[in-house]
Amino acid sequence: MGPASFYLVVNVARDVLMPVVTMSEMIAALRATVGRRGMSEDDLRALADYLMSFFGFETEAIDNNLDVADRDVFYMLEEEGLLTTRQEEVMIKKGKMWRIHYWILRVERIKAFAKPQRPKAEVNAFAVYNDLPDDIWARQMSAR
C-alpha cells in the first residue's frame, strides 16, 4: 500500500450489545402478529425477507428508499407494533429545513413476540378445595 493509504480501526467494547434482529426472530414475530390473520408460512418468510432487505443489520431505514407499496406494508407493520417512525429536521445550505423520516424496528418488541409463548395455565377458582382432606367435609361446627 502506498503512503496515502490508511487503516480504519474500530474499537468495539465487549460489553456493548448491538440490537440485531435475526431472520428467525422476524419470522416468529410476524407469525405472532400478522400470522394470526391466516398468512401462510411461505408468505411470512417472504415478508420477513422483504422487510429485512430494507434494514439489514441496522435498526433504522430511511423513508426515501420506499415506494408507495413498500410504505403501505410498513404502515401495516407499524399498526402491528413491529415498526415505529421518527423524523429529524436538517438545515440545508439554502436556509430551508429538510425533514428526514426514518422507520425503526422495535427490536425489543420483535424479540418479545419471537419468544415461544407458554400456554396460559387454566385458572380454576375451586382448585383450592382439591387439597383439603376428605374428613373436613364431615365436620360440623357447634352452634353457639
N, C-alpha and C positions, 0 to 999 in steps of 0.2 A: 504494500500500500504506500502511496505517495505521502509527501509531507502535509498535504491538505486534508488527509483522512483523519477522522476522529472516531472514537467509540462512545456510544451512549451507554452509560452504566445505570441500571435501575436497581435500587436497593429496596427490596420489599421486606417489611417487617414480618417475622414469622407468626406473630400473634394477630395480624390483621387478616380477617376473613373477607374474601370478596363474595358478595351475594350473587351466586350464579344459579340460575335455574336450569336444571338438566332437561333433556328431552323427555325422559320418563316421568319427571315431576310435572312437566307441562301437560303431557297426555293424561296423567292421573287427575290433574286439576280440571282439565277440560271435561273429562269423564264425569267428575263430580258436579259440574255446573251445566254446561250445555248438553252433556251426555244424557242428562235426565229427560231431555225433550225427545229422546229417541234417536239421536245421531249415532250412526253406525261406527264401529271401531275403526274401520278404514278411513272414514271421514274425520274422526277425531285425530287420527295420526296425521292425516294430510293437513288439517287445520293447525296442529302443533308445529309441523314442519314449516308451513307458510308463515306462522307467527314468529317462530324463532329465526327465520330468514331475515326479518327486519331488525332483530335485536342482537343476535349472535351471543357474544359473551358480555354484552352491555345490558344495563337495565333501562336505558332510555333510547328512544328513536325519535328523530326529528320528523315533524308532521309534513314538511315539504316533500319528503320522499314518498308520500302516499298519494294514490289517486282516489277518486270518489268511492269506488268499490272497496278498496282497502280501508278507507276511513269508516265505511259502514260496518265492516267487520270489527274494527277497533271499538266503535261505539257500542256494539253488541257485547263485546268482551268487557267494556267498561261497566255496562249495566250488570254484568255477572260478578263484578268485583275483582277481576283479574288485572285490569289496567286502570290507570288514572292519568291525569294530564297536569301539566304545569306550563307556564309561559314566562318569558323574560323579555324585557324591553332593552334594546341596544340603540344607542345614538349613532347614526351613520354620519358620514362626512358632511352631507348637505344640511345637517342640523335637524333631520327628521328622526322620529322614533320608529324603530323596526321591531315588531313583535315576532318572537320566535316561539312556536308552540312545540311541546315535546309530549310524547306518550311514554309513560313509565310503567314498567312491570311492577306489580305489587308482590314483590318477592316473598315476603313473609306469609301473605295470604295464599299465594300459589303453593308454597311449601305446606301450609296447613291443610289445604284441600287435597294435596297429594298424599298426605299421611293416611294409612289404612284406617278406616273408620271402624271402631269397635261397635258391635251391635249393642244397642241400649238394653240394659237388663230390665226385665219385666218387673214393674213395681206392683207388689201385691200388698194392699193395705192390711190384709188379715194375716200376713205371714207371721206376725208376732205370736199368734196363737199356736202355731205349729210346734214351737219349742216348749210349750207348757206340758207338764206331766199330766197323764190321764186322770189321776186322782184329784186334781184340782177342781174338776168339774163335779165331783161328788160331794165336795164340802158344802156345808151350809153355814151361813153366818147366823149367829144368835140374834134374835130380836131384842132390842133394849127397851 
